[in-house]
């Protein structure tokens, strides 16, 4: 993935998360190198376990309650803009906003 390419997030699953959970983020322009990809859900890291150009898999543990932003950073470029998802409970979380910076 070129440093000039901005990742695009289109969805996050599952929609219900409790405690330690594997999360799949779908979209575009993620590349294939787990070292170049960082995911945060709220203020917490989601440990990236696999990535390809259209999917990221990461493990999350101990997310704060409330609406959480999902932010993907690929090689210094952040996902952003207006993509949003509602109702991704993490413990008593009511939703996750996808931020897609493009």
Secondary structure by P-SEA (a helix, b strand, c coil): ccccbbbbbccccccccccbbbbbbbbcccccccccbbbbccccccccccccccccccccccccccbbbbbbbcccccccccccccccccccccbbbbbbcc
